[in-house]
Amino acid sequence: MDHKLSVLVQVDLDGHDVRLFVTGCLTEVNQHALYPLIRRARTLIPPVTVSVDLTAAEHVEAIAVDLLRWAVDHDAGMEGASPVELLTPTGLPDHPPAPARITHHLRAPGWAPA
């Protein structure tokens, strides 16, 4: 499976609101790539409101959300920094099934390779 993560960062003109729009797949394996963006957003202009919007993601693993929340809550270097709001879809979306793979080719009767 190809689990790509895409993030669009939106900063309001006043600099007090930062929203990270996440699309693609958030998994246990790739969630660590999102945290540095969250950390950077928290330090832009204190106090800033940081929202991580996962509602448009195609696939979100519950463990990935838990690990991300843990990282936000337990970063010793970010004590007193702005809070982070994680917006998750109702019922985490599962990855769509992979398309069926062709395991054999049909050949016309009487056909033989040259």
LOVEX-861781 format. One record per residue: residue in one letter; x, z, y of N, C-alpha, C, O, CB in turn. Coordinates in steps of 0.1 Angstrom, whole numbers, padded with zeros to 4 digits, always signed. Each point is the difference from the previous one (the first is absolute). Glycine has a CB too. Example, Ala and Ser with C-alpha at 12.3 -4.5 7.8 and 13.67 -1.06 7.14 Angstrom:
<semars>
a+0132+0078-0057-0009+0000+0012+0009+0000+0012+0010+0007+0000-0029+0005-0012s+0015-0019+0023+0009+0000+0011-0008+0008+0011+0005+0001+0011+0007-0023-0017
</semars>
This chain:
<semars>
m+0008+0000-0012-0008+0000+0012+0009+0000+0012+0010+0006+0001-0029+0006-0013d+0014-0019+0022+0007-0001+0013-0006+0010+0010-0011-0002+0004+0017-0022-0008h+0000+0035+0007-0006+0011+0008+0008+0000+0014+0009+0008+0002-0015+0006-0022k+0001-0023+0028+0006-0001+0014-0008+0008+0009-0012+0002-0001+0021-0025-0003l-0002+0029+0014-0005+0008+0010+0002-0006+0014+0011-0005+0003-0007+0025-0017s-0014-0021+0022+0001-0006+0013-0005+0010+0010-0011+0006-0002+0009-0029-0007v+0009+0025+0021-0004+0010+0009+0000-0006+0014+0010-0007+0004-0001+0025-0018l-0020-0017+0021-0001-0004+0014+0000+0013+0009-0009+0008-0003-0003-0030-0003v+0020+0023+0016+0001+0012+0008-0007-0003+0013+0005-0010+0007+0016+0018-0018q-0031-0001+0015-0007-0002+0013+0002+0012+0008-0003+0012-0004-0014-0027-0007v+0023+0013+0023+0002+0011+0010-0008-0002+0012+0001-0011+0006+0022+0014-0014d-0032+0006+0011-0008-0001+0012+0009+0000+0013+0011+0005+0000-0030+0006-0012l+0014-0018+0022+0007-0001+0012+0005+0014+0006+0010+0001+0006-0023-0022-0001d+0004+0031-0006+0004+0013+0005+0010+0007-0009+0006+0010+0004-0028-0008+0006g+0025-0007-0022+0010+0005-0009-0004+0013-0007+0008+0006-0006+0008-0016+0021h-0029+0014-0014-0004+0012-0006-0007-0002-0014-0002+0010-0007-0001+0000+0030d+0001-0022-0026-0006-0003-0013+0008-0011-0007+0002-0011+0006-0025+0017+0003v+0027-0003-0021+0007-0010-0009-0008-0001-0013-0003+0010-0006+0026-0005+0017r-0026-0017-0014-0007-0003-0013+0008-0009-0008+0004-0011+0004-0027+0015+0007l+0025+0000-0024+0007-0009-0010-0011-0006-0009-0006+0008-0008+0028+0006+0010f-0024-0027-0001-0009-0007-0009+0007-0004-0012+0009-0008+0001-0024+0001+0018v+0011+0011-0031+0007-0003-0012-0009-0010-0009-0012+0003-0002+0024+0020+0002t-0006-0033-0004-0007-0010-0009+0009-0002-0012+0012+0004+0000-0024-0015+0019g+0007+0005-0029+0008-0003-0012-0003+0012-0010-0011+0005-0001+0028-0018+0014c-0006+0017-0019-0001+0011-0011+0009+0012+0004+0011-0002+0003-0016-0016-0021l-0002+0029+0018+0008+0013+0002+0001+0006-0014-0010+0005-0006+0002-0002+0030t+0020-0002-0029+0002+0006-0013+0010+0011+0000+0006+0003+0010-0011-0025-0020e+0006+0029-0001+0010+0011-0001+0014-0005+0002+0008+0008+0006-0023+0004-0022v+0018-0024+0012+0013-0006+0002+0003-0004+0014+0012+0003+0005-0013-0011-0028n-0008+0003+0031+0003-0005+0013-0004+0009+0011+0003-0003+0012-0005-0020-0021q-0005+0034+0007-0005+0008+0011+0012+0006+0008-0002+0003+0012-0018+0003-0026h+0031-0004+0008+0012+0005+0008+0004-0009+0011+0006+0005+0010+0001+0006-0030a-0010-0024+0020+0003-0009+0010-0009+0002+0013+0004-0004+0011+0004-0013-0029l-0019+0023+0016-0009+0002+0011+0003+0012+0008-0002+0001+0012-0016-0012-0025y+0024+0021+0007+0003+0013+0007+0009-0002+0012-0003+0006+0011-0001+0006-0032p+0015-0019+0021+0008-0002+0012-0007-0005+0012+0003+0003+0011+0016-0007-0026l-0029-0005+0012-0008-0005+0011-0009+0011+0006-0002+0001+0012+0002-0024-0022i-0005+0031+0002-0009+0011+0004+0009+0010+0008-0004+0005+0011-0011-0008-0031r+0027+0006+0015+0009+0009+0007+0004-0005+0014+0000+0008+0009+0008+0000-0032r-0005-0020+0023+0003-0006+0013-0011+0000+0010+0001+0003+0012+0015-0018-0023a-0028+0012+0006-0012+0000+0009-0003+0014+0005-0004+0002+0012-0005-0021-0025r+0012+0030+0006-0002+0013+0004+0009+0005+0011-0003+0009+0007-0004-0004-0030t+0018-0012+0025+0010+0004+0010+0000-0009+0012+0008+0002+0009+0006+0006-0027l-0024-0018+0019+0000-0009+0012-0002+0008+0013+0010+0000+0008-0019-0018-0023i-0002+0023+0017-0003+0008+0013-0009+0012-0004-0012-0001-0001+0013-0020+0015p+0006+0032-0016-0008+0012-0004-0009+0004+0012+0004-0001+0011+0014+0009-0027p-0030-0003+0014-0007-0001-0013-0007-0013-0002-0007-0005+0009+0003+0030-0007v+0006-0031-0013-0006-0012-0004-0009+0002-0012+0003+0008-0008+0017-0021+0017t-0031+0005-0009-0009+0001-0012+0004-0012-0009+0000-0011+0004-0019+0022+0010v+0023-0008-0026+0004-0010-0010-0010-0001-0011-0004+0010-0006+0028-0006+0011s-0029-0016-0007-0010-0003-0011+0006-0010-0009+0005-0010+0004-0025+0016+0011v+0019-0004-0028+0004-0009-0010-0013-0005-0007-0006+0007-0007+0029+0004+0003d-0026-0024+0007-0013-0005-0005+0002-0008-0012+0006-0011+0000-0014+0010+0023l+0004+0006-0035+0001-0006-0013-0013-0007-0004-0001-0005-0011+0018+0022+0005t-0027-0017+0015-0013-0005-0004+0000-0015-0003-0010-0005-0007+0000+0023+0021a+0019-0026-0010+0001-0014-0002+0009-0004-0012+0002-0011-0003-0007+0007+0027a+0012+0014-0030+0009-0002-0011-0008-0005-0012-0011+0004-0003+0027+0013+0012e-0009-0027-0016-0006-0005-0012+0000+0009-0012-0009+0000-0008+0016-0022+0016h+0003+0031-0008+0003+0009-0011+0006+0012+0005+0011-0001+0006-0009-0018-0023v-0007+0031+0014+0005+0013+0004+0001+0009-0012-0011+0003-0005+0002-0006+0029e+0020+0008-0027+0001+0009-0011-0001+0014+0006+0006+0004+0010+0009-0019-0024a-0023+0024+0007-0002+0014+0005+0013+0007+0001+0002+0008+0009-0025-0008-0020i+0032-0002+0001+0013+0007+0000+0008-0004+0012+0008+0008+0006-0008-0006-0031a-0001-0014+0030+0007-0005+0011-0005+0007+0013+0008+0004+0008-0004-0026-0019v-0017+0024+0012-0005+0007+0012+0004+0015-0001+0004+0005+0011-0024-0021-0011d+0020+0022-0011+0005+0014-0002+0014+0001+0004+0004+0010+0007-0021-0006-0025l+0026-0013+0014+0014+0001+0003+0002-0002+0015+0009+0006+0006-0003-0015-0029l-0013+0000+0029+0001-0003+0014-0005+0012+0008+0007+0004+0010-0011-0028-0014r-0007+0030+0000-0004+0013+0007+0010+0011-0001+0003+0007+0009-0027-0014-0014w+0030+0008-0007+0010+0011-0002+0012-0003+0009+0005+0010+0006-0013-0007-0030a+0012-0015+0025+0012-0003+0008-0003+0003+0015+0009+0005+0007-0002-0023-0023v-0019+0015+0020-0004+0003+0014+0000+0015+0003+0005+0004+0010-0019-0026-0009d+0008+0029-0011-0002+0014+0002+0013+0009-0002+0001+0011+0005-0024-0015-0013h+0033-0002+0001+0012+0008-0003+0013-0005+0005+0011+0003-0005-0023+0003-0015d+0011-0015+0031+0012-0005+0006+0006+0011+0010-0006+0002+0010-0002-0026-0012a+0018+0031-0002+0006+0011+0008+0004-0005+0014-0001+0008+0009+0008+0003-0031g-0003-0023+0023+0005-0005+0013-0012-0003+0009+0003-0003+0012+0017-0006-0023m-0032+0009+0007-0011-0004+0008-0009+0012+0003-0012-0002+0004+0013-0020-0014e+0004+0035+0009-0008+0011+0003-0004+0000+0015+0008-0003+0008+0003+0016-0026g-0024-0011+0020-0005-0001+0014-0003-0014+0005-0005-0001+0011+0018+0022-0007a-0010-0031-0012-0003-0014+0004-0015-0002-0001-0008+0008-0006+0031-0016-0002s-0027-0004+0013-0014-0003+0000-0006-0001-0014+0007-0004-0009-0003-0008+0030p-0016+0015-0023-0006-0001-0013-0003-0014-0004+0000-0009+0008-0011+0031-0005v+0009-0024-0016-0002-0014-0005-0014+0000-0007-0002+0009-0009+0027-0013+0006e-0033-0006+0005-0013-0001-0006+0001-0012-0010+0004-0011+0004-0016+0021+0016l+0009-0007-0033+0000-0011-0010-0014-0004-0002-0008+0008-0005+0029+0001-0006l-0025-0021+0014-0013-0005-0002+0000-0008-0013+0006-0011-0001-0011+0010+0026t-0002+0006-0035-0001-0007-0013-0014-0005-0002-0010+0005+0005+0028+0010-0014p-0019-0026+0001-0013-0005-0003-0007+0009-0009+0006+0008-0008+0002-0031+0011t-0021+0023-0003-0008+0007-0009+0002-0005-0014-0003-0012-0002-0015+0017+0020g+0022+0003-0027+0003-0005-0014+0012-0010+0001-0002-0011+0004-0022+0014-0011l+0036+0002+0004+0012-0008+0002-0001-0013-0008-0003+0000-0012+0016+0021+0015p-0011-0033+0003-0001-0012-0007+0010-0002-0010+0012+0003+0002-0022-0013+0018d+0006+0005-0031+0009-0003-0011+0006-0014+0001-0007-0009+0007-0005+0025-0022h+0023-0019+0010+0006-0014+0001-0009-0010-0007-0005+0003-0012+0028+0007+0013p-0026-0021+0005-0008-0010-0007+0007-0004-0013+0013-0001+0000-0023-0007+0022p+0003+0004-0032+0006-0004-0013+0009-0012+0002-0004-0009+0008-0015+0019-0021a+0029-0011+0006+0009-0012+0001-0007-0012-0007-0008+0002-0009+0029+0013+0009p-0019-0027+0005-0006-0011-0006+0004-0002-0014+0012+0003-0004-0013-0014+0026a-0008+0006-0031+0004-0002-0014+0011-0010-0001+0001-0010+0007-0025+0015-0014r+0033-0002-0002+0012-0009-0002-0003-0009-0012-0006+0004-0010+0022+0013+0020i-0012-0029-0009-0002-0010-0010+0011+0003-0011+0011-0001+0003-0022-0017+0013t+0006+0021-0028+0010+0003-0010+0003-0012-0009+0010+0000-0008-0018+0024+0008h-0001-0034+0000+0003-0012-0008-0007-0012+0007-0009+0002+0008+0011+0012-0029h+0003-0025+0018-0006-0012+0007-0008-0008-0011+0004-0001-0012+0015-0001+0028l-0030-0003-0012-0009-0008-0008+0006-0014-0001+0004-0006+0011-0024+0020-0006r+0020-0020-0016+0006-0014-0002-0011-0008-0006-0008+0004-0008+0031+0004+0005a-0023-0020+0008-0010-0010-0006+0003-0003-0014+0012+0000-0004-0015-0010+0026p-0007+0008-0031+0002-0003-0014+0009-0012-0002-0001-0010+0007-0022+0020-0012g+0032-0009-0004+0009-0011-0003+0012-0001+0010+0009-0008-0002-0028-0004-0007w+0020+0021+0018+0011+0000+0010+0012+0007-0006-0001+0011-0006-0015-0012+0026a+0028-0005-0019+0012+0006-0005+0011-0002+0011+0000-0011+0006-0007+0007-0031p+0015+0014+0027+0011-0002+0010+0009-0011-0004+0002-0002-0012-0003+0026+0018a+0007-0031+0003+0009-0011-0003+0014+0005-0003+0009-0009-0003-0023-0006+0018
</semars>
